Amino acid sequence: MKEVITIGVDLAKNVFRVHGVDADGAVIVRRQLRRTQMLAFFKKHPPCLVGMEACATSQSLGAATDRTWP
């Protein structure tokens, strides 16, 4: 399996869409996750670039994922 180097997150109130690509731009991950599943999802992946819109949810989610990765 190729390594995900970039993850894009579409934020919503309860359900998020996650899209991860490898160095060639090939889609590796495309999932729909509930808010409660987000941290577990990021714990399974090595640190990488994560893109998300700028809003209050992104601030708290960004801080939580930053603490998740070593």
N, C-alpha and C positions, 0 to 999 in steps of 0.2 A: 504494500500500500504506500502510495506517495504521501509525503508530509504536507500538511496544510500550512501555508505560510501567511495567508491573509484570511481573516474572517470578517464578513459584513453582517451586521445585526440590524434588522428592521424592528424598532421598538414599538410596542403597543401597550395597552393597559394590562392585559393578562397573558396574551399569546405573542411570542416573538418568532420571527423568521430568521434563520441562520444560514449563511451561504459561505462555504469555505473553498478556497482554490489553492492549487499547488503553484510552483514556480513557473510552470508553463501556462497557467491560466485555466487549467482543466478543473472542472467542478469535482471536488472530493466529498464535500458535505453539503447537503441541502435538507434542512429539517425545520419543523415547527415545534417550538418548545414553550411550555408554560413557565411562568415566572419562577416557580419553585424548582424547575429543572435546570435553570441557567447555570448556577455555580457548579453543579455536578458535571454538566457538559464541558465547561472550561477546565475543570480539574483533570479531565481525561486527555486534554490536548496540551502539547508543549507550548511555551510562550510564543506568541506571534503577534503580528500587527492586527489590531481589531478596529474596525471603522463602524461608527454609529452616529446618528444625528445628535446635535447638541440640544439637550433638554434636561430637566430635573432627573428623569429616570436614568439618563446616560451618566450623570455625575455619580449617582449611588451605585449603579452597576459597574462602572469603570473602577471605582474604589474597591468594590468587592472582588472583582477579578484580579486587580493588582495584588490584593492580599492572598489570593488563591495560588498564584504562581510564585515559585521561589525567586 
